[in-house]
């Protein structure tokens, strides 16, 4: 019999205490890929113990690097000389996470060739890698397909002007990592502005890269012949911080989020304050207090600095127990409402209309058996379950583990009633 983990959640009242926000998933995977750019021993700190980190570690190992998890959030990566790198990302690993596509830039820059399978990961709508291919082609690469693999080659990357059709976070990262070793100057127009892009640029700069304009829509990179090793601390995960904020918002209570940064999530916090949640920023983190009496607001997802699409399931969940009617518009990924039916099973009054959802706040939710379809939807179901009458069983826990380190233990320390159990049944997802 195959055993799969589930979460079993029962309401337990307000949450109190403090929780440390771990390193950002959406940053650390790119930072790990960036170590391919330079031979030597790299040190990364504040690395979360999550499934996606382990998958990227396997990918780097297949490329010839050695990865050591030494504890307390530190990861050591030994990158070999160029001739000992295998510039290939296997189908088995790439199929598991979409972020794996960011090895393309570093491997093309370092080895002048790369083979990478089409990326996998969470399935919530089309996220083509055309922006990556077009950008890297502008720097002197050519691409072909064979046996399910995308093959990139270059005689040597040269600086160029890249105009992104959409400010894609991962495409900006990929092009940035390629450009730092390209010959000449690269300009990325309509670049992503996320804190995670800034984190990558700061690490690359510490390695010897010459980058200007990061954090704006125009990034300029002056290529250098070689880079040194990295010693870098990963920024805190703003989506994890939002997840704990949402948990306190619906449950009530008072919690301090250690290392959470308001400047990374200003628009979301503005919306949450409009819901009636008390939030204060300090140099050491964010303090949140809620009486669990939320008000309806309208929210639209937009590229940074707007409300991120990763926040959207959490926002919908909070509004499902808020007083009044709200409209949430998803402007980035067409399939990101697939979890809505799971919330409906719990009594949420939500109607979908194209890329909008209309939410009429329910007086209460009810426990049910639900399934996590992706990382953020899974955590949103946990948040809903914290205030649902009776018992909620959440399957698909493997999705949640991809982005959250031992979330059930950390919630229990705040007073939540949540347990992880192994059940003898095979999940259909």
C-alpha positions as CSV (number, residue, x, y, z in Angstrom):
1,X,0.0,0.0,0.0
2,X,1.2,3.5,-0.8
3,X,1.2,6.0,2.0
4,X,0.6,9.7,1.5
5,X,0.7,12.5,4.0
6,X,-2.4,14.6,4.8
7,X,-3.0,17.5,7.2
8,X,-5.8,17.2,9.7
9,X,-6.9,20.5,11.0
10,X,-9.5,21.6,13.7
11,X,-10.2,25.1,14.9
12,X,-8.4,26.1,18.0
13,X,-9.0,29.8,18.5
14,X,-6.6,32.8,18.2
15,X,-2.9,32.4,17.5
16,X,-0.2,33.9,19.7
17,X,3.6,34.0,19.7
18,X,6.3,34.6,17.2
19,X,7.5,32.7,14.1
20,X,10.7,33.2,12.1
21,X,10.1,33.7,8.4
22,X,12.4,31.5,6.3
23,X,14.4,32.3,3.3
24,X,12.5,33.0,0.1
25,X,11.7,30.0,-2.1
26,X,11.4,32.2,-5.2
27,X,14.9,33.6,-4.6
28,X,17.0,30.7,-3.3
29,X,16.4,28.4,-6.3
30,X,17.8,31.1,-8.6
31,X,20.7,31.8,-6.2
32,X,21.6,28.1,-6.3
33,X,21.5,28.1,-10.1
34,X,23.8,31.2,-10.1
35,X,26.5,29.3,-8.4
36,X,27.1,27.5,-11.7
37,X,28.6,30.8,-13.0
38,X,31.8,30.5,-11.0
39,X,34.2,27.8,-10.0
40,X,34.8,27.4,-6.3
41,X,33.0,27.0,-3.0
42,X,29.8,29.0,-2.5
43,X,28.0,29.5,0.8
44,X,24.3,30.3,1.0
45,X,22.6,31.1,4.3
46,X,18.9,31.2,5.5
47,X,18.1,28.5,3.0
48,X,14.7,26.9,3.7
49,X,14.4,23.1,4.2
50,X,11.9,22.5,1.4
51,X,11.4,20.0,-1.4
52,X,12.2,22.4,-4.2
53,X,15.6,23.3,-2.7
54,X,16.4,19.6,-2.6
55,X,15.4,19.1,-6.3
56,X,17.6,22.0,-7.4
57,X,20.4,20.5,-5.3
58,X,20.0,17.2,-7.3
59,X,20.0,19.2,-10.5
60,X,23.3,20.9,-9.6
61,X,24.7,17.6,-8.6
62,X,23.9,16.2,-12.0
63,X,25.7,19.1,-13.6
64,X,28.8,18.2,-11.6
65,X,28.5,20.4,-8.5
66,X,28.7,19.1,-4.9
67,X,26.0,20.3,-2.6
68,X,26.2,20.0,1.2
69,X,23.4,20.8,3.7
70,X,25.3,21.6,6.8
71,X,22.4,22.6,9.1
72,X,20.9,25.8,10.4
73,X,19.9,27.0,6.9
74,X,23.5,26.9,5.5
75,X,24.2,25.2,2.1
76,X,27.6,24.8,0.7
77,X,27.9,24.4,-3.1
78,X,31.2,23.4,-4.7
79,X,31.1,24.2,-8.4
80,X,33.7,22.5,-10.7
81,X,35.8,24.0,-13.5
82,X,34.0,24.5,-16.7
83,X,35.3,21.3,-18.4
84,X,33.8,19.2,-15.6
85,X,30.3,20.6,-15.8
86,X,27.6,18.6,-17.5
87,X,25.3,21.3,-19.0
88,X,22.1,19.2,-18.9
89,X,19.0,19.3,-16.7
90,X,17.3,15.9,-16.8
91,X,13.6,15.4,-17.7
92,X,13.0,13.7,-14.3
93,X,14.0,16.7,-12.3
94,X,12.9,19.5,-14.6
95,X,9.4,18.1,-14.7
96,X,9.1,18.7,-11.0
97,X,9.6,22.4,-10.8
98,X,9.3,25.3,-13.3
99,X,12.1,27.2,-11.7
100,X,14.6,24.7,-13.1
101,X,14.5,26.6,-16.4
102,X,16.8,29.2,-14.8
103,X,19.9,26.9,-15.3
104,X,19.7,27.9,-19.0
105,X,21.3,31.3,-18.5
106,X,24.2,30.2,-16.3
107,X,25.0,27.1,-18.3
108,X,25.0,29.0,-21.6
109,X,27.2,31.7,-20.2
110,X,29.6,29.2,-18.6
111,X,29.6,26.2,-21.0
112,X,28.2,27.7,-24.3
113,X,25.6,24.9,-24.4
114,X,22.7,23.6,-22.4
115,X,20.1,20.9,-22.7
116,X,17.0,21.4,-20.6
117,X,13.6,19.6,-20.6
118,X,10.4,21.6,-20.7
119,X,9.7,22.8,-17.1
120,X,7.0,21.3,-14.8
121,X,5.8,22.5,-11.4
122,X,2.5,23.8,-10.3
123,X,-0.2,23.5,-12.9
124,X,-2.3,26.7,-12.9
125,X,-2.2,28.0,-16.4
126,X,0.2,28.5,-19.3
127,X,3.6,29.9,-18.4
128,X,5.6,29.6,-21.6
129,X,9.4,30.0,-21.6
130,X,9.3,32.0,-24.8
131,X,10.5,35.1,-22.9
132,X,13.6,33.2,-21.8
133,X,14.4,31.9,-25.3
134,X,13.8,35.3,-26.9
135,X,16.0,37.0,-24.3
136,X,18.8,34.5,-24.5
137,X,18.6,34.6,-28.3
138,X,19.2,38.3,-28.2
139,X,22.5,37.6,-26.5
140,X,23.7,35.3,-29.3
141,X,22.2,31.9,-28.5
142,X,20.3,29.6,-30.9
143,X,17.8,27.0,-29.8
144,X,16.4,23.7,-31.2
145,X,14.3,20.8,-29.8
146,X,15.1,17.1,-29.7
147,X,13.6,14.2,-27.8
148,X,11.7,16.5,-25.4
149,X,14.7,18.6,-24.7
150,X,15.4,22.3,-25.5
151,X,19.0,22.6,-26.7
152,X,20.7,26.0,-26.5
153,X,24.1,26.8,-28.1
154,X,26.3,29.8,-28.5
155,X,29.7,30.6,-29.8
156,X,29.9,33.2,-27.0
157,X,27.3,35.4,-25.5
158,X,27.4,39.1,-26.5
159,X,25.6,42.0,-24.9
160,X,22.4,43.2,-26.5
161,X,19.1,44.9,-25.9
162,X,16.3,42.6,-24.5
163,X,12.8,43.9,-24.4
164,X,10.5,41.7,-22.4
165,X,6.9,41.5,-23.5
166,X,5.9,40.9,-19.9
167,X,8.0,41.6,-16.8
168,X,8.6,37.9,-16.0
169,X,10.5,37.3,-12.8
170,X,12.2,34.1,-13.9
171,X,13.0,35.4,-17.4
172,X,14.6,38.5,-15.9
173,X,16.7,36.2,-13.6
174,X,17.7,33.9,-16.5
175,X,18.8,36.8,-18.8
176,X,20.5,38.6,-15.9
177,X,22.6,35.5,-15.1
178,X,23.6,35.0,-18.8
179,X,24.4,38.7,-19.2
180,X,26.9,39.0,-16.4
181,X,29.4,36.9,-18.4
182,X,28.5,38.1,-21.8
183,X,30.9,40.3,-23.9
184,X,29.7,43.9,-23.7
185,X,26.7,45.6,-22.3
186,X,23.2,44.1,-22.0
187,X,20.1,46.2,-21.3
188,X,16.9,44.5,-20.1
189,X,13.8,46.6,-20.7
190,X,10.5,46.0,-18.9
191,X,12.5,43.9,-16.4
192,X,10.8,42.4,-13.3
193,X,11.2,44.5,-10.1
194,X,10.6,41.9,-7.4
195,X,12.7,41.7,-4.3
196,X,13.9,38.3,-5.4
197,X,15.4,39.8,-8.6
198,X,17.2,42.4,-6.4
199,X,18.4,39.6,-4.1
200,X,19.9,37.7,-7.1
201,X,21.5,40.9,-8.5
202,X,23.0,41.7,-5.1
203,X,24.6,38.2,-4.9
204,X,25.9,38.5,-8.4
205,X,27.4,41.9,-7.7
206,X,29.1,40.5,-4.6
207,X,30.6,37.9,-7.0
208,X,32.0,40.6,-9.2
209,X,29.2,41.3,-11.6
210,X,28.5,44.9,-12.8
211,X,24.8,45.6,-12.7
212,X,22.9,48.9,-12.6
213,X,19.2,49.7,-12.4
214,X,18.0,46.6,-10.5
215,X,14.7,47.2,-8.9
216,X,13.6,49.4,-11.8
217,X,12.2,48.3,-15.2
218,X,15.5,48.9,-16.9
219,X,18.5,46.9,-15.9
220,X,22.0,47.4,-17.4
221,X,24.7,44.8,-17.2
222,X,28.3,45.2,-18.1
223,X,29.7,41.7,-18.8
224,X,32.9,40.6,-17.0
225,X,35.3,37.8,-17.9
226,X,34.8,35.8,-14.7
227,X,33.1,35.8,-11.3
228,X,34.2,34.8,-7.8
229,X,32.4,32.7,-5.2
230,X,29.2,33.7,-3.4
231,X,28.7,34.2,0.3
232,X,25.1,35.3,0.6
233,X,22.1,35.3,2.9
234,X,18.7,34.7,1.3
235,X,16.0,37.4,1.8
236,X,12.9,36.4,3.9
237,X,10.0,34.8,2.0
238,X,7.3,37.4,1.6
239,X,4.7,34.8,0.5
240,X,5.4,32.7,3.6
241,X,5.0,35.9,5.7
242,X,1.7,36.5,3.9
243,X,0.6,33.0,4.8
244,X,1.1,33.5,8.5
245,X,-0.5,37.0,8.3
246,X,-3.6,35.3,6.7
247,X,-3.6,32.7,9.4
248,X,-3.7,35.3,12.1
249,X,-6.2,37.4,10.2
250,X,-8.9,34.7,10.1
251,X,-8.1,33.1,13.5
252,X,-7.5,36.3,15.5
253,X,-4.7,36.7,17.9
254,X,-1.3,38.5,17.9
255,X,1.9,37.2,16.3
256,X,5.3,38.6,15.5
257,X,6.8,37.6,12.2
258,X,10.6,37.6,12.7
259,X,12.5,39.1,9.7
260,X,9.4,39.7,7.6
261,X,9.8,43.0,5.6
262,X,7.0,45.4,4.9
263,X,9.0,47.0,2.0
264,X,8.7,43.7,0.2
265,X,4.9,43.5,0.4
266,X,3.6,47.0,0.8
267,X,0.5,46.7,-1.5
268,X,-0.7,43.5,0.1
269,X,-0.3,45.0,3.6
270,X,-2.3,48.0,2.5
271,X,-5.1,45.8,1.4
272,X,-4.9,43.8,4.6
273,X,-5.1,46.9,6.7
274,X,-8.2,47.8,4.8
275,X,-9.7,44.5,5.8
276,X,-9.3,45.6,9.5
277,X,-6.1,43.8,10.3
278,X,-3.6,45.6,12.6
279,X,-0.1,45.5,11.2
280,X,3.0,47.3,12.4
281,X,6.5,47.1,10.9
282,X,9.6,47.1,13.0
283,X,13.3,46.8,12.1
284,X,13.2,43.2,13.3
285,X,10.0,42.1,11.6
286,X,6.2,42.6,11.3
287,X,3.7,42.5,14.2
288,X,0.2,41.5,13.3
289,X,-3.0,41.6,15.4
290,X,-6.5,40.6,14.4
291,X,-9.9,40.3,16.1
292,X,-11.1,38.0,13.3
293,X,-13.7,40.5,12.1
294,X,-12.6,41.2,8.5
295,X,-14.1,43.6,6.0
296,X,-14.6,43.1,2.3
297,X,-12.2,44.7,-0.2
298,X,-11.6,44.4,-3.9
299,X,-8.2,43.1,-5.0
300,X,-6.4,42.7,-8.4
301,X,-3.2,40.8,-9.0
302,X,-0.5,42.7,-10.9
303,X,3.3,42.5,-11.4
304,X,5.4,43.8,-8.6
305,X,4.9,46.2,-6.8
306,X,1.3,45.2,-7.2
307,X,-0.4,42.4,-5.3
308,X,1.4,39.2,-6.4
309,X,-0.5,36.3,-7.9
310,X,1.1,34.0,-5.2
311,X,-0.9,36.0,-2.6
312,X,-4.2,35.5,-4.4
313,X,-5.4,32.2,-2.8
314,X,-4.7,33.6,0.6
315,X,-6.6,36.8,-0.2
316,X,-9.6,34.9,-1.4
317,X,-9.6,32.7,1.7
318,X,-9.5,35.7,4.0
319,X,-12.3,37.4,2.1
320,X,-14.4,34.2,2.3
321,X,-14.9,34.9,6.0
322,X,-15.0,38.7,5.7
323,X,-18.2,40.8,6.1
324,X,-19.6,41.9,2.8
325,X,-18.9,41.1,-0.9
326,X,-15.5,41.3,-2.5
327,X,-14.2,40.9,-6.1
328,X,-10.7,39.5,-6.7
329,X,-9.3,39.7,-10.3
330,X,-6.5,37.4,-11.4
331,X,-4.6,39.2,-14.2
332,X,-1.5,37.0,-14.5
333,X,-2.4,33.2,-14.6
334,X,-5.6,32.0,-16.1
335,X,-5.8,28.7,-14.1
336,X,-5.2,30.0,-10.6
337,X,-8.8,29.6,-9.5
338,X,-8.7,25.8,-9.6
339,X,-8.7,25.6,-5.8
340,X,-12.0,27.5,-5.5
341,X,-14.1,24.3,-5.6
342,X,-12.2,23.1,-2.5
343,X,-13.1,26.2,-0.6
344,X,-16.7,25.8,-1.7
345,X,-16.7,22.3,-0.2
346,X,-16.0,24.1,3.1
347,X,-19.0,26.4,2.7
348,X,-17.3,29.4,1.0
349,X,-19.7,31.5,-1.2
350,X,-17.6,32.1,-4.2
351,X,-18.6,32.6,-7.9
352,X,-16.1,32.6,-10.7
353,X,-16.6,34.8,-13.8
354,X,-13.7,34.7,-16.2
355,X,-10.6,36.0,-14.4
356,X,-12.7,37.4,-11.6
357,X,-14.2,35.8,-8.5
358,X,-17.0,37.3,-6.5
359,X,-16.8,36.4,-2.8
360,X,-19.7,36.8,-0.4
361,X,-18.3,36.5,3.1
362,X,-19.7,33.5,5.0
363,X,-20.5,33.5,8.7
364,X,-18.7,30.3,9.1
365,X,-16.9,27.6,7.2
366,X,-17.2,23.8,7.7
367,X,-14.6,21.1,7.8
368,X,-14.4,18.9,4.7
369,X,-12.0,16.6,2.8
370,X,-10.1,18.8,0.4
371,X,-7.1,18.6,-1.9
372,X,-4.2,21.0,-2.5
373,X,-3.6,21.4,-6.2
374,X,-0.5,23.7,-5.8
375,X,1.7,25.2,-3.1
376,X,-0.2,28.4,-2.4
377,X,-3.6,26.9,-2.8
378,X,-2.6,24.2,-0.3
379,X,-1.6,26.8,2.3
380,X,-4.8,28.7,1.7
381,X,-6.8,25.6,2.5
382,X,-4.9,25.3,5.8
383,X,-5.8,28.9,6.6
384,X,-9.5,28.2,5.9
385,X,-9.4,25.0,8.0
386,X,-8.1,27.0,11.0
387,X,-11.6,28.5,11.3
388,X,-13.8,25.8,9.8
389,X,-16.2,24.0,12.2
390,X,-15.2,20.4,12.8
391,X,-12.4,18.6,11.1
392,X,-10.7,19.3,7.8
393,X,-8.5,16.8,6.0
394,X,-6.1,18.2,3.4
395,X,-4.5,15.9,0.9
396,X,-1.8,16.9,-1.6
397,X,0.6,17.8,1.2
398,X,3.5,17.2,-1.1
399,X,2.7,20.4,-2.9
400,X,2.8,22.4,0.3
401,X,6.1,20.8,1.3
402,X,7.6,22.2,-1.9
403,X,7.5,25.7,-0.5
404,X,7.0,25.6,3.2
405,X,9.3,24.1,5.9
406,X,7.4,22.1,8.5
407,X,4.5,24.5,8.4
408,X,2.3,22.3,10.7
409,X,4.9,22.4,13.5
410,X,5.3,26.1,13.3
411,X,1.5,26.7,13.3
412,X,1.2,24.4,16.3
413,X,3.7,26.6,18.2
414,X,1.3,29.5,17.7
415,X,-1.6,27.5,19.1
416,X,-3.1,25.9,15.9
417,X,-4.6,22.4,16.0
418,X,-2.9,20.8,12.9
419,X,-1.4,17.3,12.5
420,X,0.4,15.5,9.8
421,X,-0.7,11.9,9.2
422,X,0.2,9.2,6.8
423,X,-2.8,7.5,5.2
424,X,-2.8,4.3,3.2
425,X,-4.2,5.6,-0.1
426,X,-2.8,6.8,-3.4
427,X,-3.4,10.4,-4.4
428,X,-4.9,11.0,-7.8
429,X,-2.8,14.1,-8.4
